[in-house]
């Protein structure tokens, strides 16, 4: 079983993914870290030197490499489901779980971690909020195609594990 965690930046995909993998006895992969290792460059550096379009190509290559993995939780980047038909590919190749977090909670988290995120690092807070609203509207159509939607600002790995157990054949 492959579980793809999707959602906006700051939704908790990496943190919850690591914890969930431990609970399930699965491996964990952060797709952004996979790209960084393969390209020997940070995501920010890839954006600066090659642009977003090239990053999306690298991201797609890394995503396709997850096809043969078993018992793995894959944390995707916030934009991964929205490009190159990735959401449909993930749905065909695993269980997609959308971690849906409120705009207010995302804004709070992202204002604390802007410097590490190429799409928002230079945005003042007011511009960040406007960007997030527009971006979330565009991305919602892709995120909503996930097989499972977990809408909770305080979602824990225990809660996520319980939801996955209820919705799949997985039992530990």
C-alpha positions as CSV (number, residue, x, y, z in Angstrom):
1,X,0.0,0.0,0.0
2,X,1.1,3.5,-0.9
3,X,-0.4,6.5,0.8
4,X,0.0,9.9,-0.8
5,X,-0.6,12.8,1.6
6,X,-1.6,15.9,-0.3
7,X,-2.7,19.4,0.8
8,X,-1.5,23.0,0.9
9,X,1.9,23.9,2.2
10,X,1.8,24.0,6.0
11,X,-1.0,21.4,6.2
12,X,1.3,19.0,8.1
13,X,2.0,16.4,5.4
14,X,5.6,15.8,6.4
15,X,5.1,15.8,10.2
16,X,2.0,13.7,10.1
17,X,3.5,11.5,7.4
18,X,6.6,10.6,9.5
19,X,4.4,9.9,12.5
20,X,1.9,7.8,10.5
21,X,4.7,5.8,8.9
22,X,6.0,4.9,12.4
23,X,2.5,3.9,13.6
24,X,1.9,1.7,10.5
25,X,5.4,0.2,10.3
26,X,5.7,1.8,6.8
27,X,8.6,3.7,5.1
28,X,8.3,7.4,4.7
29,X,9.3,9.6,1.8
30,X,9.1,13.4,1.5
31,X,8.8,14.0,-2.2
32,X,10.5,17.4,-1.9
33,X,13.5,15.9,-0.1
34,X,13.6,13.2,-2.7
35,X,14.0,15.8,-5.4
36,X,16.6,17.7,-3.4
37,X,18.7,14.5,-3.0
38,X,18.4,13.5,-6.7
39,X,19.2,17.0,-8.0
40,X,21.7,17.8,-5.2
41,X,20.0,21.2,-4.8
42,X,17.5,22.7,-2.4
43,X,14.0,23.3,-3.7
44,X,14.6,27.1,-3.3
45,X,17.8,26.8,-5.4
46,X,16.0,24.8,-8.1
47,X,13.2,27.5,-8.2
48,X,15.9,30.3,-8.4
49,X,18.1,28.6,-11.0
50,X,15.7,26.7,-13.2
51,X,12.2,28.1,-12.4
52,X,9.0,26.5,-11.3
53,X,8.3,24.6,-14.5
54,X,11.6,22.7,-14.3
55,X,10.9,22.0,-10.6
56,X,7.5,20.5,-11.6
57,X,9.3,18.2,-14.1
58,X,11.7,17.0,-11.4
59,X,8.8,16.5,-9.0
60,X,6.9,14.4,-11.6
61,X,10.0,12.2,-12.2
62,X,10.3,11.6,-8.4
63,X,6.6,10.9,-8.1
64,X,6.7,8.3,-10.8
65,X,9.6,6.6,-9.0
66,X,7.3,5.8,-6.1
67,X,5.1,3.5,-8.2
68,X,6.8,0.3,-7.1
69,X,7.2,1.1,-3.4
70,X,5.2,-0.9,-0.9
71,X,4.1,0.1,2.6
72,X,5.2,3.7,2.1
73,X,3.7,7.0,3.1
74,X,4.6,9.7,0.6
75,X,4.3,13.4,1.6
76,X,3.9,15.4,-1.6
77,X,4.6,19.1,-2.1
78,X,1.6,21.4,-1.9
79,X,1.5,21.9,-5.7
80,X,2.3,18.3,-6.7
81,X,-1.3,17.2,-7.2
82,X,-2.1,20.2,-9.4
83,X,0.4,19.6,-12.2
84,X,1.0,17.0,-15.0
85,X,-2.2,15.0,-14.1
86,X,-0.4,13.9,-10.9
87,X,-3.6,13.7,-8.8
88,X,-5.1,11.1,-11.2
89,X,-1.8,9.2,-11.3
90,X,-1.6,9.1,-7.5
91,X,-5.3,8.0,-7.3
92,X,-4.5,5.1,-9.7
93,X,-1.3,4.1,-7.8
94,X,-2.2,4.5,-4.1
95,X,-4.5,6.0,-1.5
96,X,-4.6,9.8,-1.6
97,X,-5.4,11.6,1.6
98,X,-6.1,15.4,1.5
99,X,-5.1,17.1,4.7
100,X,-7.5,20.0,4.7
101,X,-6.6,22.8,7.1
102,X,-8.4,26.1,7.6
103,X,-7.0,29.2,5.9
104,X,-6.3,30.8,9.3
105,X,-4.3,27.9,10.6
106,X,-2.3,27.7,7.3
107,X,-1.6,31.4,7.4
108,X,-0.3,31.2,11.0
109,X,1.9,28.3,10.2
110,X,3.2,29.8,7.0
111,X,4.1,33.2,8.4
112,X,6.4,31.3,10.7
113,X,8.1,29.3,7.9
114,X,8.1,31.7,4.9
115,X,11.8,31.8,4.4
116,X,11.9,28.0,3.6
117,X,9.2,28.2,0.9
118,X,10.1,29.6,-2.5
119,X,6.6,30.6,-3.6
120,X,6.0,32.8,-0.5
121,X,9.4,33.7,1.0
122,X,9.3,37.3,-0.2
123,X,5.6,38.1,0.4
124,X,4.6,40.5,3.2
125,X,1.8,39.1,5.3
126,X,-1.1,40.9,3.6
127,X,0.2,39.7,0.2
128,X,0.6,36.2,1.6
129,X,-3.0,36.0,2.6
130,X,-4.2,37.2,-0.8
131,X,-1.9,34.7,-2.5
132,X,-3.1,31.9,-0.3
133,X,-6.8,32.6,-1.0
134,X,-6.2,32.7,-4.8
135,X,-3.9,29.7,-4.7
136,X,-6.3,27.6,-2.6
137,X,-9.2,28.3,-4.9
138,X,-7.1,27.1,-7.9
139,X,-5.8,24.0,-6.1
140,X,-9.1,22.9,-4.4
141,X,-10.3,21.2,-7.6
142,X,-7.2,18.9,-7.5
143,X,-7.1,18.4,-3.8
144,X,-10.8,17.5,-3.7
145,X,-10.1,14.5,-6.0
146,X,-8.4,12.7,-3.1
147,X,-9.9,9.4,-2.0
148,X,-10.0,10.6,1.6
149,X,-10.4,14.1,2.9
150,X,-9.3,14.8,6.5
151,X,-10.6,18.2,7.5
152,X,-9.3,19.1,11.0
153,X,-7.0,21.9,12.2
154,X,-5.9,19.7,15.0
155,X,-5.5,16.4,13.2
156,X,-3.1,14.0,14.9
157,X,-1.4,10.9,13.4
158,X,-3.6,8.8,15.7
159,X,-6.7,10.3,14.2
160,X,-5.3,9.9,10.7
161,X,-4.4,6.3,11.3
162,X,-7.9,5.6,12.6
163,X,-9.5,7.2,9.5
164,X,-7.2,5.2,7.2
165,X,-8.0,1.9,9.0
166,X,-11.7,2.6,8.8
167,X,-11.6,3.4,5.1
168,X,-9.3,0.6,3.9
169,X,-8.5,-3.0,4.5
170,X,-5.4,-2.0,6.5
171,X,-5.2,-3.5,10.0
172,X,-2.2,-3.6,12.3
